[in-house]
Amino acid sequence: MAPVPQSMTAIAITTPGGPEALQPQTVPVPAPKAGQVLVKVAAAGVNRPDVQQRMGAYPPPKDASPLPGLEISGEVVAVGPDVGRWKAGDKVCALVNGGGYAEYCVAEERLALPMPDRMDEFSSAALPEALFTLWHNLFGLARLQPGESLLVHGGASGVGTMAIQIAKQFGVQVIATAGSEEKVKTCKELGAIAVANYHTEDFVKVVQQATGGRGVDVILDMVGGLYAERNLAALAPDGRITHLTTGNAPRYEVDLAAIMQKRAIVTGSMLRPLPLARKATIAEELRVRVWPLIGKSVTPVIDSIFPLEAAEHAHARMESGVHIGKILLDCRAPAA
């Protein structure tokens, strides 16, 4: 194994703003601390929180890297003190608190998972953020159970495409929303029993038709307060709504009686601020319950792969809304 260099190429946010704020810079390679591993990054996922951070709306925690990037895949090249789970040469993918848009990135050993045998480095990089997010929200906060029904807003997104597949494997009937006929088709191919094109259809009517008027048990929302009233209209009695983001409508305003009449639970979470111990519990649950499905009945949908230095173009594509599935960065150093 080649020695770890002292410096590397990384993508920095030069100033809060548009995609052009993402610029390659030469920075020191981080050193792993106790309980951490240093990963030579092969690929990194591009996620909405990265866009929010770039715009100045989602600052990283004080102890996190200021560089964007919340999920990576690659090879462990060094370990910090007290690391017993991984060694140099191990192939992993990991949820990180920042720093993923780089040639090297530090990860907590408990938040790294083995690169699945049936996945390459790029598909593996598409797993951590989506799986940690949906597992925590759907099976943790919303207590989704086999035999229930689920509405996934943004079903063609990175999280949405994984949520449809995972929920189906756990015996849940899935309905989705999407913004184009191509995206509608993708959601159906992944296992959704009904899909509403939100530009031309009322998703509440689609849900009621698909559930015989009962509504869905759980809603996974990526839109924010914009759908507050309509989500409650689509919800079954004793249903749960969990929010992944505030979207463009951060205020949630509904008639309280609408919540009380259905005994609804309205919740949500941000993954990044979760305590390490809680994220480590999620990682272990994923390893036991989801990892055996990866590459078999559950496969990430990859939209596009951009070179690390073209991160601004990856962000521009995400903001365009045309992507289906995951956008990734190839973080491998260019061949000499």
DOTI-697183 format. One record per residue (C-alpha): residue number from 1; x, y, z. Coordinates in nm, 2 decimals. Last residue first. Layout:
REM DOTI-697183
{NUM,{X,Y,Z}}
...
This chain:
REM DOTI-697183
{336,{-0.07,1.02,-1.40}}
{335,{-0.42,0.88,-1.35}}
{334,{-0.66,1.12,-1.19}}
{333,{-0.69,1.09,-0.81}}
{332,{-1.00,0.90,-0.71}}
{331,{-1.28,1.11,-0.58}}
{330,{-1.54,1.02,-0.84}}
{329,{-1.84,1.22,-0.72}}
{328,{-2.19,1.08,-0.71}}
{327,{-2.55,1.18,-0.80}}
{326,{-2.80,0.92,-0.67}}
{325,{-3.15,0.84,-0.80}}
{324,{-3.33,1.01,-1.09}}
{323,{-3.19,1.35,-1.17}}
{322,{-3.40,1.63,-1.33}}
{321,{-3.44,1.84,-1.02}}
{320,{-3.21,2.12,-1.16}}
{319,{-3.07,2.16,-0.81}}
{318,{-2.91,1.82,-0.83}}
{317,{-2.77,1.89,-1.17}}
{316,{-2.61,2.21,-1.06}}
{315,{-2.47,2.04,-0.75}}
{314,{-2.30,1.78,-0.98}}
{313,{-2.17,2.06,-1.20}}
{312,{-2.02,2.24,-0.90}}
{311,{-1.85,1.91,-0.80}}
{310,{-1.66,1.91,-1.12}}
{309,{-1.31,1.87,-0.96}}
{308,{-1.43,1.55,-0.79}}
{307,{-1.52,1.40,-1.13}}
{306,{-1.89,1.35,-1.19}}
{305,{-2.10,1.04,-1.17}}
{304,{-2.46,1.03,-1.28}}
{303,{-2.81,0.90,-1.19}}
{302,{-2.72,0.59,-0.99}}
{301,{-3.02,0.38,-0.86}}
{300,{-2.91,0.19,-0.55}}
{299,{-2.98,-0.18,-0.54}}
{298,{-3.21,-0.37,-0.31}}
{297,{-3.34,-0.72,-0.39}}
{296,{-2.99,-0.87,-0.44}}
{295,{-2.72,-0.61,-0.44}}
{294,{-2.80,-0.51,-0.08}}
{293,{-3.05,-0.75,0.08}}
{292,{-2.80,-0.90,0.33}}
{291,{-2.70,-0.55,0.43}}
{290,{-3.05,-0.46,0.54}}
{289,{-3.12,-0.64,0.87}}
{288,{-2.79,-0.71,1.04}}
{287,{-2.57,-0.43,0.89}}
{286,{-2.85,-0.18,0.89}}
{285,{-2.93,-0.25,1.26}}
{284,{-2.56,-0.20,1.34}}
{283,{-2.54,0.13,1.15}}
{282,{-2.86,0.25,1.32}}
{281,{-2.70,0.18,1.66}}
{280,{-2.39,0.36,1.56}}
{279,{-2.60,0.66,1.46}}
{278,{-2.75,0.66,1.81}}
{277,{-2.41,0.64,1.98}}
{276,{-2.28,0.92,1.76}}
{275,{-2.55,1.16,1.88}}
{274,{-2.78,1.28,1.60}}
{273,{-2.68,1.62,1.47}}
{272,{-2.62,1.50,1.11}}
{271,{-2.94,1.30,1.06}}
{270,{-3.19,1.58,1.09}}
{269,{-3.52,1.46,1.21}}
{268,{-3.89,1.45,1.16}}
{267,{-4.22,1.42,1.35}}
{266,{-4.60,1.45,1.31}}
{265,{-4.80,1.18,1.49}}
{264,{-5.16,1.16,1.39}}
{263,{-5.45,1.08,1.62}}
{262,{-5.67,1.12,1.31}}
{261,{-5.91,1.37,1.47}}
{260,{-5.63,1.52,1.68}}
{259,{-5.41,1.61,1.38}}
{258,{-5.70,1.77,1.19}}
{257,{-5.81,1.95,1.51}}
{256,{-5.47,2.12,1.52}}
{255,{-5.56,2.30,1.20}}
{254,{-5.23,2.30,1.01}}
{253,{-4.92,2.52,0.98}}
{252,{-4.57,2.38,0.95}}
{251,{-4.32,2.65,0.87}}
{250,{-4.00,2.56,0.68}}
{249,{-4.15,2.58,0.33}}
{248,{-3.87,2.55,0.07}}
{247,{-3.77,2.21,0.20}}
{246,{-3.79,2.17,0.58}}
{245,{-3.61,1.84,0.55}}
{244,{-3.65,1.47,0.63}}
{243,{-4.00,1.49,0.77}}
{242,{-4.19,1.21,0.93}}
{241,{-4.57,1.17,0.92}}
{240,{-4.74,0.90,1.12}}
{239,{-5.08,0.75,1.10}}
{238,{-5.32,0.67,1.38}}
{237,{-5.61,0.71,1.14}}
{236,{-5.49,0.70,0.78}}
{235,{-5.31,1.00,0.63}}
{234,{-5.38,1.15,0.28}}
{233,{-5.57,1.45,0.43}}
{232,{-5.29,1.49,0.68}}
{231,{-5.04,1.51,0.40}}
{230,{-5.26,1.76,0.21}}
{229,{-5.26,2.00,0.51}}
{228,{-4.88,1.99,0.56}}
{227,{-4.77,1.96,0.20}}
{226,{-4.59,2.30,0.18}}
{225,{-4.46,2.25,0.53}}
{224,{-4.17,2.05,0.42}}
{223,{-4.11,1.88,0.08}}
{222,{-3.90,1.57,0.17}}
{221,{-4.19,1.38,0.35}}
{220,{-4.20,1.01,0.43}}
{219,{-4.57,0.94,0.50}}
{218,{-4.68,0.65,0.72}}
{217,{-5.01,0.47,0.76}}
{216,{-5.16,0.56,0.43}}
{215,{-5.52,0.66,0.36}}
{214,{-5.84,0.46,0.42}}
{213,{-6.02,0.55,0.10}}
{212,{-5.97,0.22,-0.07}}
{211,{-5.59,0.24,-0.02}}
{210,{-5.49,0.30,-0.39}}
{209,{-5.78,0.53,-0.46}}
{208,{-5.73,0.74,-0.14}}
{207,{-5.36,0.77,-0.22}}
{206,{-5.41,0.88,-0.58}}
{205,{-5.67,1.13,-0.46}}
{204,{-5.43,1.28,-0.20}}
{203,{-5.15,1.28,-0.47}}
{202,{-5.35,1.53,-0.68}}
{201,{-5.23,1.47,-1.03}}
{200,{-5.06,1.67,-1.31}}
{199,{-4.74,1.83,-1.17}}
{198,{-4.74,1.59,-0.87}}
{197,{-4.71,1.29,-1.09}}
{196,{-4.87,1.04,-0.85}}
{195,{-4.74,0.69,-0.83}}
{194,{-4.92,0.37,-0.74}}
{193,{-4.81,0.02,-0.64}}
{192,{-4.45,0.13,-0.59}}
{191,{-4.21,-0.16,-0.66}}
{190,{-3.89,-0.03,-0.81}}
{189,{-4.04,-0.04,-1.16}}
{188,{-4.33,0.17,-1.04}}
{187,{-4.09,0.44,-0.90}}
{186,{-3.89,0.44,-1.23}}
{185,{-4.20,0.49,-1.44}}
{184,{-4.32,0.78,-1.23}}
{183,{-3.97,0.93,-1.27}}
{182,{-4.00,0.90,-1.65}}
{181,{-4.35,1.05,-1.63}}
{180,{-4.21,1.35,-1.45}}
{179,{-4.23,1.50,-1.10}}
{178,{-4.27,1.21,-0.86}}
{177,{-4.50,1.10,-0.58}}
{176,{-4.50,0.76,-0.43}}
{175,{-4.72,0.48,-0.30}}
{174,{-4.56,0.18,-0.12}}
{173,{-4.72,-0.13,0.03}}
{172,{-4.50,-0.26,0.31}}
{171,{-4.38,-0.62,0.35}}
{170,{-4.03,-0.54,0.47}}
{169,{-3.88,-0.59,0.12}}
{168,{-4.13,-0.33,-0.02}}
{167,{-4.01,-0.08,0.24}}
{166,{-3.65,-0.13,0.14}}
{165,{-3.72,-0.09,-0.23}}
{164,{-3.94,0.22,-0.20}}
{163,{-3.71,0.38,0.05}}
{162,{-3.41,0.33,-0.17}}
{161,{-3.56,0.51,-0.46}}
{160,{-3.68,0.78,-0.23}}
{159,{-3.35,0.85,-0.06}}
{158,{-3.17,0.90,-0.39}}
{157,{-3.46,1.08,-0.54}}
{156,{-3.72,0.91,-0.76}}
{155,{-3.98,0.87,-0.49}}
{154,{-3.98,1.24,-0.41}}
{153,{-4.26,1.20,-0.16}}
{152,{-4.29,0.84,-0.03}}
{151,{-4.63,0.73,0.09}}
{150,{-4.63,0.42,0.30}}
{149,{-4.88,0.14,0.37}}
{148,{-4.88,-0.11,0.65}}
{147,{-4.86,-0.49,0.63}}
{146,{-4.51,-0.50,0.78}}
{145,{-4.46,-0.22,1.03}}
{144,{-4.33,0.14,1.01}}
{143,{-4.24,0.27,1.35}}
{142,{-4.24,0.64,1.24}}
{141,{-3.94,0.75,1.44}}
{140,{-3.74,0.43,1.41}}
{139,{-3.85,0.22,1.12}}
{138,{-3.93,0.50,0.88}}
{137,{-3.71,0.79,1.01}}
{136,{-3.40,0.61,1.13}}
{135,{-3.40,0.36,0.85}}
{134,{-3.47,0.62,0.59}}
{133,{-3.19,0.84,0.69}}
{132,{-2.93,0.58,0.77}}
{131,{-3.01,0.41,0.43}}
{130,{-3.00,0.72,0.22}}
{129,{-2.68,0.87,0.37}}
{128,{-2.49,0.53,0.37}}
{127,{-2.58,0.37,0.04}}
{126,{-2.47,0.57,-0.27}}
{125,{-2.10,0.53,-0.19}}
{124,{-2.15,0.15,-0.23}}
{123,{-2.28,0.19,-0.58}}
{122,{-1.97,0.38,-0.67}}
{121,{-1.72,0.15,-0.51}}
{120,{-1.87,-0.16,-0.67}}
{119,{-2.15,-0.36,-0.51}}
{118,{-2.21,-0.74,-0.49}}
{117,{-1.97,-0.80,-0.21}}
{116,{-2.11,-0.51,0.00}}
{115,{-1.85,-0.26,0.11}}
{114,{-1.83,-0.33,0.48}}
{113,{-1.99,-0.07,0.70}}
{112,{-1.84,0.24,0.86}}
{111,{-2.03,0.44,1.12}}
{110,{-1.87,0.26,1.42}}
{109,{-1.52,0.33,1.29}}
{108,{-1.59,0.70,1.28}}
{107,{-1.48,0.83,0.95}}
{106,{-1.19,1.05,0.83}}
{105,{-1.17,1.14,0.46}}
{104,{-0.91,1.12,0.19}}
{103,{-0.93,1.22,-0.18}}
{102,{-1.20,1.48,-0.09}}
{101,{-1.56,1.57,-0.12}}
{100,{-1.64,1.35,0.19}}
{99,{-1.52,1.61,0.44}}
{98,{-1.83,1.62,0.66}}
{97,{-2.01,1.43,0.94}}
{96,{-1.94,1.10,0.78}}
{95,{-2.16,0.80,0.70}}
{94,{-1.93,0.52,0.57}}
{93,{-1.85,0.27,0.29}}
{92,{-1.58,0.02,0.35}}
{91,{-1.30,-0.18,0.18}}
{90,{-1.04,-0.30,0.44}}
{89,{-0.68,-0.25,0.33}}
{88,{-0.56,-0.09,0.66}}
{87,{-0.76,-0.24,0.95}}
{86,{-1.11,-0.22,1.08}}
{85,{-1.31,-0.32,1.39}}
{84,{-1.04,-0.28,1.65}}
{83,{-0.98,0.10,1.66}}
{82,{-0.86,0.21,2.00}}
{81,{-0.61,0.46,1.86}}
{80,{-0.66,0.59,1.51}}
{79,{-0.66,0.38,1.19}}
{78,{-0.48,0.42,0.85}}
{77,{-0.54,0.34,0.49}}
{76,{-0.90,0.22,0.50}}
{75,{-1.02,0.18,0.14}}
{74,{-1.31,0.36,-0.03}}
{73,{-1.67,0.46,-0.01}}
{72,{-1.81,0.79,0.11}}
{71,{-2.11,0.97,0.27}}
{70,{-2.17,1.31,0.41}}
{69,{-1.97,1.55,0.18}}
{68,{-1.90,1.91,0.22}}
{67,{-1.57,2.05,0.37}}
{66,{-1.60,2.23,0.70}}
{65,{-1.48,1.91,0.88}}
{64,{-1.68,1.84,1.19}}
{63,{-1.62,1.93,1.56}}
{62,{-1.82,2.25,1.55}}
{61,{-2.11,2.09,1.37}}
{60,{-2.14,2.17,1.00}}
{59,{-2.35,2.48,0.90}}
{58,{-2.68,2.41,0.71}}
{57,{-2.81,2.73,0.55}}
{56,{-2.49,2.88,0.42}}
{55,{-2.57,2.80,0.05}}
{54,{-2.30,2.54,0.03}}
{53,{-2.44,2.38,0.35}}
{52,{-2.78,2.36,0.19}}
{51,{-2.64,2.20,-0.12}}
{50,{-2.45,1.95,0.09}}
{49,{-2.77,1.88,0.29}}
{48,{-2.94,1.79,-0.04}}
{47,{-2.69,1.51,-0.11}}
{46,{-2.40,1.43,-0.33}}
{45,{-2.25,1.09,-0.26}}
{44,{-1.87,1.04,-0.25}}
{43,{-1.65,0.80,-0.44}}
{42,{-1.31,0.63,-0.41}}
{41,{-1.20,0.79,-0.09}}
{40,{-0.88,0.68,0.08}}
{39,{-1.03,0.63,0.42}}
{38,{-0.88,0.73,0.75}}
{37,{-1.03,0.55,1.05}}
{36,{-1.17,0.68,1.37}}
{35,{-1.21,0.55,1.73}}
{34,{-0.93,0.77,1.87}}
{33,{-0.83,1.03,1.61}}
{32,{-0.77,0.98,1.24}}
{31,{-0.54,1.23,1.08}}
{30,{-0.67,1.46,0.81}}
{29,{-0.48,1.50,0.48}}
{28,{-0.38,1.87,0.45}}
{27,{-0.55,2.09,0.19}}
{26,{-0.51,2.16,-0.18}}
{25,{-0.82,2.33,-0.31}}
{24,{-1.09,2.24,-0.57}}
{23,{-1.38,2.50,-0.58}}
{22,{-1.74,2.48,-0.48}}
{21,{-1.88,2.84,-0.47}}
{20,{-1.97,2.80,-0.84}}
{19,{-2.26,2.58,-0.73}}
{18,{-2.43,2.89,-0.59}}
{17,{-2.37,3.08,-0.27}}
{16,{-2.19,3.08,0.06}}
{15,{-1.82,3.15,0.01}}
{14,{-1.53,2.94,-0.09}}
{13,{-1.70,2.61,-0.01}}
{12,{-1.41,2.37,-0.04}}
{11,{-1.37,2.06,-0.26}}
{10,{-1.06,1.85,-0.17}}
{9,{-0.73,1.77,-0.33}}
{8,{-0.48,1.61,-0.10}}
{7,{-0.18,1.69,0.12}}
{6,{0.05,1.49,0.35}}
{5,{0.05,1.18,0.14}}
{4,{-0.05,0.84,0.28}}
{3,{0.22,0.58,0.19}}
{2,{0.13,0.34,-0.10}}
{1,{0.00,0.00,0.00}}
